[in-house]
């Protein structure tokens, strides 16, 4: 009788270990999906007790006037709880009053003028356009901190005329953030453009201009 009870308790512990393993795997898989990426960090001294540090980003702008078609001072803020690398996409297109996307692509220097803030010194923490079309902030951004400006200004040309035609210029900016430590995280997640991280945390980005390295 005593031997049978011991065997049942042993099987119960084995099942508990399996459940713990499944739970940990589920958390790891969840951390690799979506725009907001996360990593596991140890918490307290309890075995198999993990916490998740938040990694997130938010697009900010100093000025936005839809009537005159002016956008100024666009940057990205690290709204997470750990240092992160940030990249962004910028898509420009037309919409009507009902928010339907219209045919035709706005022409730069005709329908709008945009002034980028792309740097030539990666170590200064500026932005570089990668060969994959993303704009990369080359140095880590601390929590609750803004990046350098990505767009200094974007001004719609002949905004009044476009309104009469029933169309509105849209500058759609989407940001992604990933943990800065360990460096392997950004190398694996953004391997289409990020080819290295130096000892100072500066990204090496494959660019359109140079075919490799920071352009």
VENUR-V939894 format. One record per pair of residues at least 12 apart in sequence whose ideal C-beta (glycine too) atoms are under 10 Angstrom apart, sorted by the first residue. I is the first residue (numbers start at 1). J is the second residue. If there is no record, write none. Layout:
i=<I & I>
j=<J & J>
This chain:
i=<17 & 20 & 20 & 20 & 21 & 23 & 23 & 24 & 24 & 24 & 27 & 27 & 27 & 28 & 28 & 30 & 31 & 31 & 31 & 31 & 32 & 32 & 34 & 35 & 35 & 35 & 35 & 35 & 35 & 35 & 35 & 36 & 36 & 36 & 36 & 36 & 36 & 36 & 36 & 36 & 37 & 37 & 37 & 37 & 37 & 37 & 37 & 37 & 37 & 37 & 37 & 37 & 38 & 38 & 38 & 38 & 38 & 38 & 38 & 38 & 38 & 38 & 38 & 39 & 39 & 39 & 39 & 39 & 39 & 39 & 39 & 39 & 40 & 40 & 41 & 41 & 41 & 52 & 53 & 53 & 53 & 53 & 53 & 53 & 53 & 54 & 54 & 54 & 54 & 54 & 54 & 54 & 55 & 55 & 55 & 55 & 55 & 55 & 55 & 55 & 55 & 55 & 55 & 55 & 55 & 55 & 55 & 55 & 56 & 56 & 56 & 56 & 56 & 56 & 56 & 56 & 56 & 56 & 57 & 57 & 57 & 57 & 57 & 57 & 57 & 57 & 57 & 57 & 57 & 57 & 57 & 57 & 57 & 57 & 57 & 57 & 58 & 58 & 58 & 58 & 58 & 58 & 58 & 58 & 58 & 59 & 59 & 59 & 59 & 59 & 59 & 59 & 59 & 59 & 59 & 60 & 60 & 60 & 60 & 60 & 60 & 60 & 60 & 60 & 60 & 60 & 61 & 61 & 61 & 61 & 61 & 61 & 61 & 61 & 61 & 62 & 62 & 62 & 62 & 62 & 63 & 64 & 64 & 65 & 65 & 65 & 66 & 66 & 66 & 66 & 66 & 66 & 67 & 67 & 67 & 67 & 68 & 68 & 68 & 68 & 69 & 69 & 69 & 69 & 69 & 69 & 69 & 69 & 69 & 69 & 69 & 69 & 69 & 69 & 70 & 70 & 70 & 70 & 70 & 71 & 71 & 71 & 71 & 71 & 71 & 71 & 71 & 71 & 71 & 71 & 72 & 72 & 72 & 72 & 72 & 72 & 72 & 73 & 73 & 73 & 73 & 73 & 73 & 73 & 74 & 74 & 74 & 74 & 74 & 74 & 74 & 74 & 74 & 74 & 74 & 74 & 74 & 74 & 75 & 75 & 75 & 75 & 75 & 75 & 75 & 75 & 75 & 75 & 75 & 75 & 75 & 75 & 76 & 76 & 76 & 76 & 76 & 76 & 76 & 76 & 76 & 76 & 76 & 76 & 76 & 76 & 76 & 76 & 77 & 77 & 77 & 77 & 77 & 77 & 77 & 77 & 78 & 78 & 78 & 78 & 78 & 78 & 78 & 78 & 78 & 78 & 78 & 78 & 79 & 79 & 79 & 79 & 79 & 80 & 80 & 80 & 80 & 80 & 80 & 80 & 81 & 81 & 82 & 82 & 82 & 82 & 82 & 82 & 82 & 83 & 83 & 83 & 83 & 83 & 83 & 83 & 83 & 83 & 83 & 83 & 84 & 84 & 84 & 84 & 84 & 84 & 84 & 84 & 84 & 84 & 84 & 84 & 84 & 84 & 85 & 85 & 85 & 85 & 85 & 85 & 85 & 85 & 85 & 85 & 85 & 85 & 85 & 85 & 85 & 85 & 85 & 85 & 85 & 85 & 86 & 86 & 86 & 86 & 86 & 86 & 86 & 86 & 86 & 86 & 86 & 86 & 86 & 86 & 86 & 86 & 87 & 87 & 87 & 87 & 87 & 87 & 87 & 87 & 87 & 87 & 87 & 87 & 87 & 87 & 87 & 87 & 87 & 87 & 87 & 87 & 87 & 88 & 88 & 88 & 88 & 88 & 88 & 88 & 88 & 88 & 88 & 88 & 88 & 88 & 89 & 89 & 89 & 89 & 89 & 89 & 89 & 89 & 89 & 90 & 90 & 90 & 90 & 90 & 90 & 90 & 90 & 90 & 90 & 90 & 90 & 90 & 91 & 91 & 91 & 91 & 91 & 91 & 92 & 92 & 92 & 92 & 92 & 92 & 92 & 92 & 92 & 92 & 92 & 92 & 92 & 92 & 93 & 93 & 93 & 93 & 93 & 93 & 93 & 93 & 94 & 94 & 94 & 94 & 94 & 94 & 94 & 94 & 94 & 95 & 95 & 95 & 95 & 95 & 95 & 96 & 96 & 96 & 96 & 97 & 97 & 97 & 97 & 98 & 99 & 99 & 100 & 101 & 102 & 102 & 102 & 102 & 102 & 104 & 106 & 106 & 106 & 106 & 106 & 106 & 106 & 107 & 108 & 108 & 109 & 110 & 110 & 111 & 111 & 111 & 111 & 111 & 111 & 111 & 111 & 112 & 112 & 112 & 112 & 112 & 112 & 112 & 112 & 112 & 113 & 113 & 113 & 113 & 113 & 114 & 114 & 114 & 114 & 114 & 114 & 114 & 115 & 115 & 115 & 115 & 115 & 115 & 116 & 116 & 116 & 116 & 116 & 116 & 116 & 116 & 117 & 117 & 117 & 117 & 117 & 117 & 117 & 117 & 118 & 118 & 118 & 118 & 118 & 118 & 119 & 119 & 119 & 119 & 120 & 120 & 121 & 121 & 121 & 122 & 122 & 122 & 122 & 122 & 122 & 122 & 122 & 122 & 122 & 122 & 122 & 122 & 123 & 123 & 123 & 123 & 123 & 123 & 123 & 124 & 124 & 124 & 124 & 125 & 125 & 125 & 125 & 125 & 125 & 125 & 125 & 125 & 126 & 126 & 126 & 126 & 126 & 126 & 126 & 127 & 127 & 127 & 127 & 127 & 127 & 128 & 128 & 128 & 128 & 128 & 128 & 128 & 128 & 128 & 128 & 128 & 129 & 129 & 129 & 129 & 129 & 129 & 130 & 130 & 130 & 130 & 130 & 130 & 130 & 130 & 130 & 130 & 130 & 130 & 131 & 131 & 131 & 131 & 131 & 131 & 131 & 131 & 131 & 131 & 131 & 132 & 132 & 132 & 132 & 132 & 132 & 132 & 132 & 132 & 133 & 133 & 133 & 134 & 134 & 134 & 134 & 134 & 134 & 134 & 134 & 135 & 135 & 135 & 135 & 135 & 135 & 136 & 136 & 136 & 136 & 136 & 136 & 136 & 136 & 136 & 136 & 137 & 137 & 137 & 137 & 137 & 138 & 138 & 138 & 138 & 138 & 138 & 138 & 138 & 139 & 139 & 139 & 139 & 139 & 140 & 140 & 140 & 140 & 140 & 140 & 140 & 140 & 140 & 140 & 141 & 141 & 142 & 147 & 150 & 150 & 151 & 151 & 154 & 154 & 154 & 155 & 156 & 156 & 156 & 157 & 176 & 176 & 178 & 178 & 180 & 180 & 180 & 181 & 182 & 183 & 183 & 183 & 183 & 183 & 183 & 184 & 185 & 186 & 186 & 187 & 187 & 190 & 190 & 191 & 192 & 193 & 193 & 193 & 193 & 194 & 195 & 195 & 195 & 196 & 196 & 202>
j=<48 & 47 & 48 & 49 & 48 & 48 & 50 & 40 & 48 & 50 & 40 & 50 & 52 & 40 & 50 & 52 & 52 & 53 & 55 & 179 & 188 & 189 & 176 & 55 & 56 & 57 & 174 & 175 & 176 & 177 & 178 & 54 & 55 & 56 & 57 & 79 & 80 & 176 & 177 & 178 & 55 & 56 & 80 & 84 & 85 & 176 & 177 & 178 & 179 & 185 & 186 & 189 & 52 & 53 & 54 & 55 & 56 & 80 & 81 & 82 & 177 & 178 & 179 & 52 & 53 & 55 & 82 & 178 & 179 & 181 & 182 & 185 & 52 & 53 & 53 & 82 & 179 & 81 & 80 & 81 & 82 & 83 & 84 & 143 & 179 & 79 & 80 & 81 & 82 & 84 & 143 & 177 & 78 & 79 & 80 & 81 & 82 & 83 & 84 & 85 & 86 & 143 & 176 & 177 & 178 & 179 & 180 & 185 & 77 & 78 & 79 & 80 & 81 & 84 & 143 & 175 & 176 & 177 & 76 & 77 & 78 & 79 & 80 & 84 & 85 & 86 & 87 & 88 & 137 & 141 & 147 & 174 & 175 & 176 & 177 & 178 & 75 & 76 & 77 & 78 & 79 & 80 & 146 & 175 & 177 & 74 & 75 & 76 & 77 & 88 & 150 & 172 & 173 & 174 & 175 & 73 & 74 & 75 & 76 & 77 & 79 & 146 & 147 & 149 & 173 & 175 & 73 & 74 & 75 & 149 & 150 & 151 & 154 & 171 & 173 & 74 & 75 & 149 & 152 & 153 & 153 & 154 & 171 & 155 & 156 & 159 & 156 & 159 & 163 & 168 & 169 & 170 & 156 & 159 & 160 & 163 & 155 & 156 & 159 & 160 & 111 & 112 & 154 & 155 & 156 & 157 & 158 & 159 & 160 & 162 & 163 & 168 & 169 & 171 & 153 & 154 & 155 & 156 & 159 & 112 & 114 & 151 & 152 & 153 & 154 & 155 & 156 & 169 & 171 & 173 & 115 & 149 & 151 & 152 & 153 & 154 & 155 & 117 & 146 & 149 & 150 & 151 & 152 & 153 & 88 & 90 & 114 & 116 & 117 & 147 & 149 & 150 & 151 & 152 & 153 & 154 & 171 & 173 & 88 & 117 & 127 & 137 & 141 & 145 & 146 & 147 & 148 & 149 & 150 & 151 & 173 & 175 & 88 & 127 & 135 & 137 & 141 & 145 & 146 & 147 & 148 & 149 & 150 & 173 & 174 & 175 & 176 & 177 & 141 & 143 & 144 & 145 & 146 & 147 & 175 & 177 & 137 & 140 & 141 & 142 & 143 & 144 & 145 & 146 & 147 & 175 & 177 & 180 & 143 & 144 & 145 & 175 & 177 & 141 & 142 & 143 & 144 & 177 & 178 & 179 & 143 & 144 & 140 & 142 & 143 & 177 & 179 & 180 & 181 & 139 & 140 & 141 & 142 & 143 & 145 & 177 & 179 & 180 & 181 & 201 & 137 & 140 & 141 & 142 & 143 & 145 & 176 & 177 & 178 & 179 & 180 & 181 & 185 & 186 & 136 & 137 & 138 & 139 & 140 & 141 & 176 & 177 & 178 & 179 & 180 & 183 & 185 & 186 & 189 & 190 & 194 & 197 & 201 & 203 & 127 & 135 & 136 & 137 & 138 & 139 & 140 & 141 & 146 & 147 & 150 & 175 & 176 & 177 & 178 & 180 & 127 & 128 & 130 & 132 & 134 & 135 & 136 & 137 & 138 & 174 & 175 & 176 & 177 & 178 & 186 & 189 & 190 & 193 & 194 & 203 & 205 & 127 & 134 & 135 & 136 & 137 & 147 & 150 & 151 & 173 & 174 & 175 & 176 & 177 & 132 & 133 & 134 & 135 & 172 & 173 & 174 & 175 & 176 & 114 & 116 & 129 & 133 & 134 & 135 & 150 & 151 & 154 & 171 & 172 & 173 & 174 & 133 & 170 & 171 & 172 & 173 & 174 & 105 & 106 & 107 & 108 & 111 & 112 & 114 & 154 & 156 & 169 & 170 & 171 & 172 & 173 & 105 & 106 & 167 & 168 & 169 & 170 & 171 & 172 & 106 & 111 & 162 & 165 & 166 & 167 & 168 & 169 & 170 & 166 & 167 & 168 & 169 & 170 & 172 & 165 & 166 & 167 & 168 & 163 & 166 & 167 & 168 & 166 & 168 & 170 & 167 & 170 & 165 & 166 & 167 & 168 & 170 & 167 & 156 & 157 & 162 & 167 & 169 & 170 & 171 & 157 & 154 & 157 & 157 & 157 & 158 & 156 & 157 & 158 & 159 & 161 & 162 & 167 & 169 & 154 & 155 & 156 & 157 & 158 & 159 & 162 & 169 & 171 & 153 & 154 & 155 & 156 & 157 & 151 & 152 & 153 & 154 & 155 & 156 & 171 & 149 & 151 & 152 & 153 & 154 & 155 & 129 & 135 & 149 & 150 & 151 & 152 & 153 & 154 & 135 & 147 & 148 & 149 & 150 & 151 & 152 & 153 & 135 & 148 & 150 & 151 & 207 & 215 & 137 & 138 & 148 & 214 & 214 & 215 & 138 & 202 & 214 & 136 & 137 & 138 & 139 & 198 & 200 & 202 & 203 & 204 & 205 & 213 & 214 & 215 & 138 & 139 & 198 & 200 & 201 & 202 & 214 & 138 & 139 & 148 & 202 & 137 & 138 & 139 & 140 & 141 & 147 & 148 & 201 & 202 & 138 & 139 & 147 & 148 & 149 & 150 & 214 & 147 & 148 & 149 & 150 & 151 & 205 & 193 & 203 & 204 & 205 & 206 & 207 & 208 & 209 & 213 & 214 & 215 & 193 & 205 & 207 & 208 & 209 & 215 & 190 & 192 & 193 & 194 & 195 & 203 & 205 & 206 & 207 & 208 & 214 & 215 & 192 & 193 & 205 & 206 & 207 & 208 & 209 & 210 & 211 & 212 & 215 & 190 & 191 & 192 & 193 & 194 & 205 & 206 & 207 & 208 & 192 & 193 & 208 & 174 & 175 & 176 & 190 & 192 & 193 & 194 & 205 & 147 & 150 & 151 & 173 & 175 & 205 & 186 & 190 & 193 & 194 & 203 & 204 & 205 & 206 & 207 & 214 & 150 & 175 & 177 & 203 & 205 & 194 & 197 & 201 & 202 & 203 & 204 & 205 & 214 & 180 & 200 & 201 & 202 & 203 & 179 & 180 & 181 & 183 & 186 & 197 & 200 & 201 & 202 & 203 & 177 & 180 & 180 & 175 & 173 & 175 & 171 & 173 & 169 & 171 & 173 & 169 & 168 & 169 & 171 & 169 & 189 & 190 & 190 & 194 & 197 & 201 & 203 & 201 & 197 & 196 & 197 & 198 & 199 & 201 & 203 & 197 & 197 & 201 & 203 & 203 & 204 & 203 & 205 & 206 & 206 & 205 & 206 & 207 & 208 & 206 & 212 & 213 & 214 & 213 & 214 & 214>
